[in-house]
Amino acid sequence: MLSIHAISRSFKGKQALKDVSFDVHDGLMTGFVGANGAGKTTAMRIILGVLAADSGEVRVDGRPITADDRAQFGYMPEERGLYPKMQVHEQLVYLGRLHGMSGADAAMRADLLLEQLGLAERSRDTLESLSLGNQQRAQIAAALVHEPTALVLDEPFSGLDPMAVEVTLEVLRDVARAGAPVLFSSHQLDVVERLCDSLVILAHGEVRAAGTRDEIRAAHTRPEWVLETGDAGFVRGIAGIEVLEFDGGHVRFTADDPEAADRVLREAIERGAVRSFAPSIRPLNEIFQEVVR
């Protein structure tokens, strides 16, 4: 497990991170979300040792992280950093060998990743000849070529079309299934919500929410229900109910307790056909906007 414990960091007197703590569990995908300038990239660079923290520490399996630990991590920065005039396959092999792999093993691993990421036919092309989306896929392959023990990705889906996002997601899931902790930042909250086992929401250098999707929803949501019926106007007159959204036969509401919700359902059944009645799942985007204010 990768643990960030009470990390703080300032730049020229301006605090970028303040007592930031969260865990990235083995075999799980953790989404790291926040507005521009929230401190995500700074936190990732501290994890990788690119920056030093003013206070706090990064731990691996409960002990302080070492240079040897970091050497086995995979990292993809938001800014592309591969060699533009070098062939894609050639530089993946080169990077694998820098991590101690044999040439043959690095070549096999590069072939596998490029096939999985849909770049096999472009493997002998130079990086600069690829589209921006394909350059992004090559950058992801570079972070994975040495079979990292942990993976830290800064905006890995930037510039990818929807099909490429799906392909990339499956490759990252394979890394997590193999047991590595995976941390990635993204502005695409729909992808984070669909993919992540847990997430961390950062705002102004502080953790505002952390946990599984269900834990975060439970902490920031009153129980809500949605009723679809002939005429839902009666719901407004039921004690213990607050109507959040109403449109004829559609109503979304909160209830002081489950019994109040049951009263709504019983009365709806007595009044006529009920097309649907179910708990409402609050969108992550809505919670995100609330907690980062």
C-alpha positions as protocol buffer text, in pm:
chain_id: "A"
residue {
  index: 1
  type: MET
  ca { x: 0 y: 0 z: 0 }
}
residue {
  index: 2
  type: LEU
  ca { x: 113 y: 351 z: -85 }
}
residue {
  index: 3
  type: SER
  ca { x: 42 y: 604 z: 193 }
}
residue {
  index: 4
  type: ILE
  ca { x: 74 y: 981 z: 186 }
}
residue {
  index: 5
  type: HIS
  ca { x: 96 y: 1103 z: 544 }
}
residue {
  index: 6
  type: ALA
  ca { x: 56 y: 1471 z: 649 }
}
residue {
  index: 7
  type: ILE
  ca { x: 238 y: 1610 z: 345 }
}
residue {
  index: 8
  type: SER
  ca { x: 284 y: 1987 z: 328 }
}
residue {
  index: 9
  type: ARG
  ca { x: 466 y: 2192 z: 66 }
}
residue {
  index: 10
  type: SER
  ca { x: 502 y: 2565 z: -1 }
}
residue {
  index: 11
  type: PHE
  ca { x: 646 y: 2761 z: -292 }
}
residue {
  index: 12
  type: LYS
  ca { x: 776 y: 3113 z: -223 }
}
residue {
  index: 13
  type: GLY
  ca { x: 556 y: 3144 z: 82 }
}
residue {
  index: 14
  type: LYS
  ca { x: 242 y: 3014 z: -89 }
}
residue {
  index: 15
  type: GLN
  ca { x: 117 y: 2683 z: 50 }
}
residue {
  index: 16
  type: ALA
  ca { x: 47 y: 2428 z: -225 }
}
residue {
  index: 17
  type: LEU
  ca { x: -28 y: 2132 z: 5 }
}
residue {
  index: 18
  type: LYS
  ca { x: -141 y: 2135 z: 368 }
}
residue {
  index: 19
  type: ASP
  ca { x: -133 y: 1816 z: 579 }
}
residue {
  index: 20
  type: VAL
  ca { x: -243 y: 1598 z: 287 }
}
residue {
  index: 21
  type: SER
  ca { x: -303 y: 1234 z: 383 }
}
residue {
  index: 22
  type: PHE
  ca { x: -456 y: 945 z: 188 }
}
residue {
  index: 23
  type: ASP
  ca { x: -390 y: 582 z: 97 }
}
residue {
  index: 24
  type: VAL
  ca { x: -363 y: 406 z: -238 }
}
residue {
  index: 25
  type: HIS
  ca { x: -437 y: 40 z: -175 }
}
residue {
  index: 26
  type: ASP
  ca { x: -275 y: -252 z: -355 }
}
residue {
  index: 27
  type: GLY
  ca { x: -477 y: -378 z: -648 }
}
residue {
  index: 28
  type: LEU
  ca { x: -713 y: -81 z: -647 }
}
residue {
  index: 29
  type: MET
  ca { x: -764 y: 217 z: -878 }
}
residue {
  index: 30
  type: THR
  ca { x: -766 y: 549 z: -692 }
}
residue {
  index: 31
  type: GLY
  ca { x: -880 y: 864 z: -870 }
}
residue {
  index: 32
  type: PHE
  ca { x: -719 y: 1193 z: -773 }
}
residue {
  index: 33
  type: VAL
  ca { x: -944 y: 1486 z: -864 }
}
residue {
  index: 34
  type: GLY
  ca { x: -939 y: 1858 z: -811 }
}
residue {
  index: 35
  type: ALA
  ca { x: -952 y: 2185 z: -1001 }
}
residue {
  index: 36
  type: ASN
  ca { x: -643 y: 2329 z: -1171 }
}
residue {
  index: 37
  type: GLY
  ca { x: -401 y: 2445 z: -904 }
}
residue {
  index: 38
  type: ALA
  ca { x: -548 y: 2219 z: -634 }
}
residue {
  index: 39
  type: GLY
  ca { x: -209 y: 2054 z: -571 }
}
residue {
  index: 40
  type: LYS
  ca { x: -251 y: 1719 z: -749 }
}
residue {
  index: 41
  type: THR
  ca { x: 66 y: 1739 z: -957 }
}
residue {
  index: 42
  type: THR
  ca { x: 269 y: 1862 z: -660 }
}
residue {
  index: 43
  type: ALA
  ca { x: 151 y: 1566 z: -452 }
}
residue {
  index: 44
  type: MET
  ca { x: 236 y: 1322 z: -731 }
}
residue {
  index: 45
  type: ARG
  ca { x: 583 y: 1468 z: -774 }
}
residue {
  index: 46
  type: ILE
  ca { x: 645 y: 1433 z: -401 }
}
residue {
  index: 47
  type: ILE
  ca { x: 538 y: 1067 z: -417 }
}
residue {
  index: 48
  type: LEU
  ca { x: 787 y: 1012 z: -699 }
}
residue {
  index: 49
  type: GLY
  ca { x: 1066 y: 1208 z: -527 }
}
residue {
  index: 50
  type: VAL
  ca { x: 1078 y: 1475 z: -798 }
}
residue {
  index: 51
  type: LEU
  ca { x: 995 y: 1728 z: -525 }
}
residue {
  index: 52
  type: ALA
  ca { x: 1067 y: 1713 z: -153 }
}
residue {
  index: 53
  type: ALA
  ca { x: 794 y: 1775 z: 104 }
}
residue {
  index: 54
  type: ASP
  ca { x: 839 y: 2047 z: 365 }
}
residue {
  index: 55
  type: SER
  ca { x: 690 y: 1805 z: 618 }
}
residue {
  index: 56
  type: GLY
  ca { x: 520 y: 1466 z: 629 }
}
residue {
  index: 57
  type: GLU
  ca { x: 627 y: 1152 z: 450 }
}
residue {
  index: 58
  type: VAL
  ca { x: 538 y: 895 z: 185 }
}
residue {
  index: 59
  type: ARG
  ca { x: 519 y: 533 z: 301 }
}
residue {
  index: 60
  type: VAL
  ca { x: 517 y: 196 z: 127 }
}
residue {
  index: 61
  type: ASP
  ca { x: 357 y: -87 z: 323 }
}
residue {
  index: 62
  type: GLY
  ca { x: 388 y: 118 z: 642 }
}
residue {
  index: 63
  type: ARG
  ca { x: 757 y: 211 z: 610 }
}
residue {
  index: 64
  type: PRO
  ca { x: 923 y: 524 z: 468 }
}
residue {
  index: 65
  type: ILE
  ca { x: 962 y: 509 z: 91 }
}
residue {
  index: 66
  type: THR
  ca { x: 1312 y: 452 z: -49 }
}
residue {
  index: 67
  type: ALA
  ca { x: 1486 y: 533 z: -377 }
}
residue {
  index: 68
  type: ASP
  ca { x: 1472 y: 162 z: -465 }
}
residue {
  index: 69
  type: ASP
  ca { x: 1094 y: 168 z: -418 }
}
residue {
  index: 70
  type: ARG
  ca { x: 1058 y: 468 z: -646 }
}
residue {
  index: 71
  type: ALA
  ca { x: 1280 y: 309 z: -910 }
}
residue {
  index: 72
  type: GLN
  ca { x: 1016 y: 38 z: -951 }
}
residue {
  index: 73
  type: PHE
  ca { x: 724 y: 282 z: -985 }
}
residue {
  index: 74
  type: GLY
  ca { x: 568 y: 380 z: -1315 }
}
residue {
  index: 75
  type: TYR
  ca { x: 509 y: 752 z: -1367 }
}
residue {
  index: 76
  type: MET
  ca { x: 341 y: 943 z: -1646 }
}
residue {
  index: 77
  type: PRO
  ca { x: 370 y: 1322 z: -1617 }
}
residue {
  index: 78
  type: GLU
  ca { x: 107 y: 1548 z: -1766 }
}
residue {
  index: 79
  type: GLU
  ca { x: 371 y: 1700 z: -1994 }
}
residue {
  index: 80
  type: ARG
  ca { x: 488 y: 1451 z: -2255 }
}
residue {
  index: 81
  type: GLY
  ca { x: 852 y: 1359 z: -2202 }
}
residue {
  index: 82
  type: LEU
  ca { x: 946 y: 1098 z: -2462 }
}
residue {
  index: 83
  type: TYR
  ca { x: 1197 y: 1147 z: -2743 }
}
residue {
  index: 84
  type: PRO
  ca { x: 1006 y: 1288 z: -3044 }
}
residue {
  index: 85
  type: LYS
  ca { x: 1248 y: 1167 z: -3315 }
}
residue {
  index: 86
  type: MET
  ca { x: 1294 y: 815 z: -3175 }
}
residue {
  index: 87
  type: GLN
  ca { x: 1082 y: 518 z: -3286 }
}
residue {
  index: 88
  type: VAL
  ca { x: 813 y: 424 z: -3037 }
}
residue {
  index: 89
  type: HIS
  ca { x: 918 y: 60 z: -2995 }
}
residue {
  index: 90
  type: GLU
  ca { x: 1286 y: 152 z: -2978 }
}
residue {
  index: 91
  type: GLN
  ca { x: 1240 y: 395 z: -2692 }
}
residue {
  index: 92
  type: LEU
  ca { x: 1015 y: 160 z: -2496 }
}
residue {
  index: 93
  type: VAL
  ca { x: 1291 y: -101 z: -2514 }
}
residue {
  index: 94
  type: TYR
  ca { x: 1544 y: 163 z: -2412 }
}
residue {
  index: 95
  type: LEU
  ca { x: 1336 y: 264 z: -2110 }
}
residue {
  index: 96
  type: GLY
  ca { x: 1283 y: -99 z: -2012 }
}
residue {
  index: 97
  type: ARG
  ca { x: 1657 y: -159 z: -2018 }
}
residue {
  index: 98
  type: LEU
  ca { x: 1713 y: 149 z: -1802 }
}
residue {
  index: 99
  type: HIS
  ca { x: 1496 y: -27 z: -1544 }
}
residue {
  index: 100
  type: GLY
  ca { x: 1718 y: -336 z: -1558 }
}
residue {
  index: 101
  type: MET
  ca { x: 1528 y: -550 z: -1809 }
}
residue {
  index: 102
  type: SER
  ca { x: 1712 y: -751 z: -2072 }
}
residue {
  index: 103
  type: GLY
  ca { x: 1677 y: -634 z: -2430 }
}
residue {
  index: 104
  type: ALA
  ca { x: 1471 y: -939 z: -2521 }
}
residue {
  index: 105
  type: ASP
  ca { x: 1234 y: -901 z: -2226 }
}
residue {
  index: 106
  type: ALA
  ca { x: 1194 y: -529 z: -2288 }
}
residue {
  index: 107
  type: ALA
  ca { x: 1115 y: -593 z: -2655 }
}
residue {
  index: 108
  type: MET
  ca { x: 853 y: -855 z: -2567 }
}
residue {
  index: 109
  type: ARG
  ca { x: 694 y: -625 z: -2312 }
}
residue {
  index: 110
  type: ALA
  ca { x: 693 y: -334 z: -2559 }
}
residue {
  index: 111
  type: ASP
  ca { x: 527 y: -554 z: -2824 }
}
residue {
  index: 112
  type: LEU
  ca { x: 256 y: -660 z: -2577 }
}
residue {
  index: 113
  type: LEU
  ca { x: 178 y: -308 z: -2458 }
}
residue {
  index: 114
  type: LEU
  ca { x: 169 y: -159 z: -2806 }
}
residue {
  index: 115
  type: GLU
  ca { x: -69 y: -435 z: -2914 }
}
residue {
  index: 116
  type: GLN
  ca { x: -294 y: -377 z: -2611 }
}
residue {
  index: 117
  type: LEU
  ca { x: -296 y: -1 z: -2664 }
}
residue {
  index: 118
  type: GLY
  ca { x: -367 y: -24 z: -3037 }
}
residue {
  index: 119
  type: LEU
  ca { x: -27 y: 103 z: -3150 }
}
residue {
  index: 120
  type: ALA
  ca { x: 124 y: -216 z: -3292 }
}
residue {
  index: 121
  type: GLU
  ca { x: 104 y: -89 z: -3651 }
}
residue {
  index: 122
  type: ARG
  ca { x: 280 y: 235 z: -3556 }
}
residue {
  index: 123
  type: SER
  ca { x: 552 y: 79 z: -3341 }
}
residue {
  index: 124
  type: ARG
  ca { x: 832 y: 164 z: -3587 }
}
residue {
  index: 125
  type: ASP
  ca { x: 715 y: 521 z: -3641 }
}
residue {
  index: 126
  type: THR
  ca { x: 877 y: 814 z: -3465 }
}
residue {
  index: 127
  type: LEU
  ca { x: 684 y: 965 z: -3179 }
}
residue {
  index: 128
  type: GLU
  ca { x: 651 y: 1304 z: -3349 }
}
residue {
  index: 129
  type: SER
  ca { x: 478 y: 1144 z: -3650 }
}
residue {
  index: 130
  type: LEU
  ca { x: 191 y: 1020 z: -3432 }
}
residue {
  index: 131
  type: SER
  ca { x: -129 y: 1205 z: -3352 }
}
residue {
  index: 132
  type: LEU
  ca { x: -148 y: 1365 z: -3007 }
}
residue {
  index: 133
  type: GLY
  ca { x: -379 y: 1086 z: -2889 }
}
residue {
  index: 134
  type: ASN
  ca { x: -139 y: 816 z: -3004 }
}
residue {
  index: 135
  type: GLN
  ca { x: 151 y: 1001 z: -2842 }
}
residue {
  index: 136
  type: GLN
  ca { x: -47 y: 986 z: -2519 }
}
residue {
  index: 137
  type: ARG
  ca { x: -87 y: 609 z: -2556 }
}
residue {
  index: 138
  type: ALA
  ca { x: 287 y: 575 z: -2615 }
}
residue {
  index: 139
  type: GLN
  ca { x: 348 y: 777 z: -2298 }
}
residue {
  index: 140
  type: ILE
  ca { x: 126 y: 535 z: -2103 }
}
residue {
  index: 141
  type: ALA
  ca { x: 318 y: 240 z: -2248 }
}
residue {
  index: 142
  type: ALA
  ca { x: 642 y: 402 z: -2130 }
}
residue {
  index: 143
  type: ALA
  ca { x: 510 y: 414 z: -1774 }
}
residue {
  index: 144
  type: LEU
  ca { x: 418 y: 45 z: -1790 }
}
residue {
  index: 145
  type: VAL
  ca { x: 702 y: -115 z: -1982 }
}
residue {
  index: 146
  type: HIS
  ca { x: 902 y: -225 z: -1676 }
}
residue {
  index: 147
  type: GLU
  ca { x: 598 y: -383 z: -1502 }
}
residue {
  index: 148
  type: PRO
  ca { x: 589 y: -128 z: -1218 }
}
residue {
  index: 149
  type: THR
  ca { x: 507 y: -215 z: -857 }
}
residue {
  index: 150
  type: ALA
  ca { x: 298 y: 104 z: -832 }
}
residue {
  index: 151
  type: LEU
  ca { x: 159 y: 338 z: -1095 }
}
residue {
  index: 152
  type: VAL
  ca { x: 117 y: 718 z: -1076 }
}
residue {
  index: 153
  type: LEU
  ca { x: -41 y: 885 z: -1379 }
}
residue {
  index: 154
  type: ASP
  ca { x: -106 y: 1257 z: -1423 }
}
residue {
  index: 155
  type: GLU
  ca { x: -402 y: 1311 z: -1660 }
}
residue {
  index: 156
  type: PRO
  ca { x: -355 y: 986 z: -1857 }
}
residue {
  index: 157
  type: PHE
  ca { x: -676 y: 1032 z: -2059 }
}
residue {
  index: 158
  type: SER
  ca { x: -600 y: 1383 z: -2184 }
}
residue {
  index: 159
  type: GLY
  ca { x: -635 y: 1396 z: -2563 }
}
residue {
  index: 160
  type: LEU
  ca { x: -779 y: 1045 z: -2597 }
}
residue {
  index: 161
  type: ASP
  ca { x: -1097 y: 980 z: -2794 }
}
residue {
  index: 162
  type: PRO
  ca { x: -1370 y: 771 z: -2625 }
}
residue {
  index: 163
  type: MET
  ca { x: -1254 y: 445 z: -2785 }
}
residue {
  index: 164
  type: ALA
  ca { x: -892 y: 507 z: -2680 }
}
residue {
  index: 165
  type: VAL
  ca { x: -1011 y: 583 z: -2325 }
}
residue {
  index: 166
  type: GLU
  ca { x: -1179 y: 242 z: -2307 }
}
residue {
  index: 167
  type: VAL
  ca { x: -869 y: 64 z: -2438 }
}
residue {
  index: 168
  type: THR
  ca { x: -649 y: 246 z: -2188 }
}
residue {
  index: 169
  type: LEU
  ca { x: -885 y: 175 z: -1899 }
}
residue {
  index: 170
  type: GLU
  ca { x: -864 y: -198 z: -1964 }
}
residue {
  index: 171
  type: VAL
  ca { x: -483 y: -188 z: -1965 }
}
residue {
  index: 172
  type: LEU
  ca { x: -482 y: 1 z: -1633 }
}
residue {
  index: 173
  type: ARG
  ca { x: -731 y: -245 z: -1485 }
}
residue {
  index: 174
  type: ASP
  ca { x: -487 y: -526 z: -1573 }
}
residue {
  index: 175
  type: VAL
  ca { x: -213 y: -346 z: -1377 }
}
residue {
  index: 176
  type: ALA
  ca { x: -442 y: -316 z: -1075 }
}
residue {
  index: 177
  type: ARG
  ca { x: -555 y: -679 z: -1103 }
}
residue {
  index: 178
  type: ALA
  ca { x: -187 y: -780 z: -1085 }
}
residue {
  index: 179
  type: GLY
  ca { x: -176 y: -618 z: -740 }
}
residue {
  index: 180
  type: ALA
  ca { x: -19 y: -276 z: -798 }
}
residue {
  index: 181
  type: PRO
  ca { x: -165 y: 37 z: -637 }
}
residue {
  index: 182
  type: VAL
  ca { x: -275 y: 275 z: -914 }
}
residue {
  index: 183
  type: LEU
  ca { x: -320 y: 650 z: -862 }
}
residue {
  index: 184
  type: PHE
  ca { x: -426 y: 876 z: -1146 }
}
residue {
  index: 185
  type: SER
  ca { x: -554 y: 1229 z: -1178 }
}
residue {
  index: 186
  type: SER
  ca { x: -823 y: 1325 z: -1425 }
}
residue {
  index: 187
  type: HIS
  ca { x: -1065 y: 1606 z: -1502 }
}
residue {
  index: 188
  type: GLN
  ca { x: -1300 y: 1354 z: -1665 }
}
residue {
  index: 189
  type: LEU
  ca { x: -1517 y: 1284 z: -1362 }
}
residue {
  index: 190
  type: ASP
  ca { x: -1740 y: 1042 z: -1553 }
}
residue {
  index: 191
  type: VAL
  ca { x: -1434 y: 823 z: -1617 }
}
residue {
  index: 192
  type: VAL
  ca { x: -1322 y: 850 z: -1254 }
}
residue {
  index: 193
  type: GLU
  ca { x: -1669 y: 761 z: -1127 }
}
residue {
  index: 194
  type: ARG
  ca { x: -1693 y: 459 z: -1356 }
}
residue {
  index: 195
  type: LEU
  ca { x: -1341 y: 327 z: -1313 }
}
residue {
  index: 196
  type: CYS
  ca { x: -1216 y: 403 z: -963 }
}
residue {
  index: 197
  type: ASP
  ca { x: -1247 y: 184 z: -657 }
}
residue {
  index: 198
  type: SER
  ca { x: -1178 y: 491 z: -443 }
}
residue {
  index: 199
  type: LEU
  ca { x: -1105 y: 858 z: -494 }
}
residue {
  index: 200
  type: VAL
  ca { x: -946 y: 1159 z: -330 }
}
residue {
  index: 201
  type: ILE
  ca { x: -1084 y: 1509 z: -384 }
}
residue {
  index: 202
  type: LEU
  ca { x: -833 y: 1789 z: -336 }
}
residue {
  index: 203
  type: ALA
  ca { x: -909 y: 2163 z: -313 }
}
residue {
  index: 204
  type: HIS
  ca { x: -671 y: 2447 z: -230 }
}
residue {
  index: 205
  type: GLY
  ca { x: -406 y: 2200 z: -122 }
}
residue {
  index: 206
  type: GLU
  ca { x: -626 y: 2012 z: 123 }
}
residue {
  index: 207
  type: VAL
  ca { x: -809 y: 1680 z: 108 }
}
residue {
  index: 208
  type: ARG
  ca { x: -1181 y: 1758 z: 111 }
}
residue {
  index: 209
  type: ALA
  ca { x: -1308 y: 1403 z: 66 }
}
residue {
  index: 210
  type: ALA
  ca { x: -1155 y: 1055 z: 40 }
}
residue {
  index: 211
  type: GLY
  ca { x: -1286 y: 700 z: 33 }
}
residue {
  index: 212
  type: THR
  ca { x: -1484 y: 470 z: -190 }
}
residue {
  index: 213
  type: ARG
  ca { x: -1754 y: 616 z: -413 }
}
residue {
  index: 214
  type: ASP
  ca { x: -2023 y: 485 z: -178 }
}
residue {
  index: 215
  type: GLU
  ca { x: -1847 y: 627 z: 129 }
}
residue {
  index: 216
  type: ILE
  ca { x: -1814 y: 970 z: -29 }
}
residue {
  index: 217
  type: ARG
  ca { x: -2174 y: 970 z: -144 }
}
residue {
  index: 218
  type: ALA
  ca { x: -2293 y: 863 z: 202 }
}
residue {
  index: 219
  type: ALA
  ca { x: -2092 y: 1140 z: 366 }
}
residue {
  index: 220
  type: HIS
  ca { x: -2219 y: 1412 z: 133 }
}
residue {
  index: 221
  type: THR
  ca { x: -2571 y: 1304 z: 47 }
}
residue {
  index: 222
  type: ARG
  ca { x: -2904 y: 1286 z: 221 }
}
residue {
  index: 223
  type: PRO
  ca { x: -3095 y: 977 z: 107 }
}
residue {
  index: 224
  type: GLU
  ca { x: -3283 y: 1060 z: -212 }
}
residue {
  index: 225
  type: TRP
  ca { x: -3549 y: 878 z: -412 }
}
residue {
  index: 226
  type: VAL
  ca { x: -3702 y: 914 z: -757 }
}
residue {
  index: 227
  type: LEU
  ca { x: -4067 y: 838 z: -829 }
}
residue {
  index: 228
  type: GLU
  ca { x: -4221 y: 808 z: -1175 }
}
residue {
  index: 229
  type: THR
  ca { x: -4601 y: 798 z: -1171 }
}
residue {
  index: 230
  type: GLY
  ca { x: -4908 y: 960 z: -1329 }
}
residue {
  index: 231
  type: ASP
  ca { x: -4912 y: 1276 z: -1117 }
}
residue {
  index: 232
  type: ALA
  ca { x: -4649 y: 1317 z: -846 }
}
residue {
  index: 233
  type: GLY
  ca { x: -4777 y: 1646 z: -707 }
}
residue {
  index: 234
  type: PHE
  ca { x: -4913 y: 1479 z: -395 }
}
residue {
  index: 235
  type: VAL
  ca { x: -4559 y: 1418 z: -270 }
}
residue {
  index: 236
  type: ARG
  ca { x: -4532 y: 1785 z: -169 }
}
residue {
  index: 237
  type: GLY
  ca { x: -4797 y: 1733 z: 98 }
}
residue {
  index: 238
  type: ILE
  ca { x: -4636 y: 1438 z: 274 }
}
residue {
  index: 239
  type: ALA
  ca { x: -4468 y: 1514 z: 607 }
}
residue {
  index: 240
  type: GLY
  ca { x: -4093 y: 1457 z: 628 }
}
residue {
  index: 241
  type: ILE
  ca { x: -4041 y: 1503 z: 253 }
}
residue {
  index: 242
  type: GLU
  ca { x: -3843 y: 1771 z: 72 }
}
residue {
  index: 243
  type: VAL
  ca { x: -3900 y: 1786 z: -304 }
}
residue {
  index: 244
  type: LEU
  ca { x: -3580 y: 1855 z: -496 }
}
residue {
  index: 245
  type: GLU
  ca { x: -3706 y: 1818 z: -851 }
}
residue {
  index: 246
  type: PHE
  ca { x: -4059 y: 1801 z: -990 }
}
residue {
  index: 247
  type: ASP
  ca { x: -4201 y: 1765 z: -1337 }
}
residue {
  index: 248
  type: GLY
  ca { x: -4556 y: 1629 z: -1352 }
}
residue {
  index: 249
  type: GLY
  ca { x: -4517 y: 1257 z: -1306 }
}
residue {
  index: 250
  type: HIS
  ca { x: -4147 y: 1275 z: -1211 }
}
residue {
  index: 251
  type: VAL
  ca { x: -4029 y: 1375 z: -866 }
}
residue {
  index: 252
  type: ARG
  ca { x: -3693 y: 1352 z: -687 }
}
residue {
  index: 253
  type: PHE
  ca { x: -3705 y: 1401 z: -313 }
}
residue {
  index: 254
  type: THR
  ca { x: -3527 y: 1352 z: 18 }
}
residue {
  index: 255
  type: ALA
  ca { x: -3688 y: 1199 z: 323 }
}
residue {
  index: 256
  type: ASP
  ca { x: -3624 y: 1250 z: 694 }
}
residue {
  index: 257
  type: ASP
  ca { x: -3636 y: 871 z: 739 }
}
residue {
  index: 258
  type: PRO
  ca { x: -3711 y: 558 z: 532 }
}
residue {
  index: 259
  type: GLU
  ca { x: -4067 y: 547 z: 669 }
}
residue {
  index: 260
  type: ALA
  ca { x: -4145 y: 879 z: 502 }
}
residue {
  index: 261
  type: ALA
  ca { x: -4025 y: 737 z: 169 }
}
residue {
  index: 262
  type: ASP
  ca { x: -4241 y: 431 z: 225 }
}
residue {
  index: 263
  type: ARG
  ca { x: -4543 y: 660 z: 276 }
}
residue {
  index: 264
  type: VAL
  ca { x: -4477 y: 817 z: -63 }
}
residue {
  index: 265
  type: LEU
  ca { x: -4468 y: 478 z: -231 }
}
residue {
  index: 266
  type: ARG
  ca { x: -4781 y: 353 z: -59 }
}
residue {
  index: 267
  type: GLU
  ca { x: -4981 y: 660 z: -156 }
}
residue {
  index: 268
  type: ALA
  ca { x: -4850 y: 647 z: -512 }
}
residue {
  index: 269
  type: ILE
  ca { x: -4969 y: 286 z: -542 }
}
residue {
  index: 270
  type: GLU
  ca { x: -5312 y: 380 z: -406 }
}
residue {
  index: 271
  type: ARG
  ca { x: -5342 y: 665 z: -656 }
}
residue {
  index: 272
  type: GLY
  ca { x: -5254 y: 458 z: -964 }
}
residue {
  index: 273
  type: ALA
  ca { x: -4975 y: 300 z: -1164 }
}
residue {
  index: 274
  type: VAL
  ca { x: -4617 y: 344 z: -1045 }
}
residue {
  index: 275
  type: ARG
  ca { x: -4374 y: 332 z: -1333 }
}
residue {
  index: 276
  type: SER
  ca { x: -4064 y: 330 z: -1113 }
}
residue {
  index: 277
  type: PHE
  ca { x: -3949 y: 403 z: -759 }
}
residue {
  index: 278
  type: ALA
  ca { x: -3582 y: 381 z: -660 }
}
residue {
  index: 279
  type: PRO
  ca { x: -3304 y: 547 z: -460 }
}
residue {
  index: 280
  type: SER
  ca { x: -3135 y: 831 z: -646 }
}
residue {
  index: 281
  type: ILE
  ca { x: -2759 y: 809 z: -689 }
}
residue {
  index: 282
  type: ARG
  ca { x: -2605 y: 1153 z: -656 }
}
residue {
  index: 283
  type: PRO
  ca { x: -2360 y: 1228 z: -939 }
}
residue {
  index: 284
  type: LEU
  ca { x: -1995 y: 1255 z: -841 }
}
residue {
  index: 285
  type: ASN
  ca { x: -1971 y: 1580 z: -1034 }
}
residue {
  index: 286
  type: GLU
  ca { x: -2235 y: 1735 z: -806 }
}
residue {
  index: 287
  type: ILE
  ca { x: -2051 y: 1627 z: -491 }
}
residue {
  index: 288
  type: PHE
  ca { x: -1721 y: 1747 z: -635 }
}
residue {
  index: 289
  type: GLN
  ca { x: -1857 y: 2096 z: -700 }
}
residue {
  index: 290
  type: GLU
  ca { x: -1995 y: 2109 z: -346 }
}
residue {
  index: 291
  type: VAL
  ca { x: -1682 y: 2002 z: -158 }
}
residue {
  index: 292
  type: VAL
  ca { x: -1430 y: 2212 z: -352 }
}
residue {
  index: 293
  type: ARG
  ca { x: -1608 y: 2544 z: -285 }
}
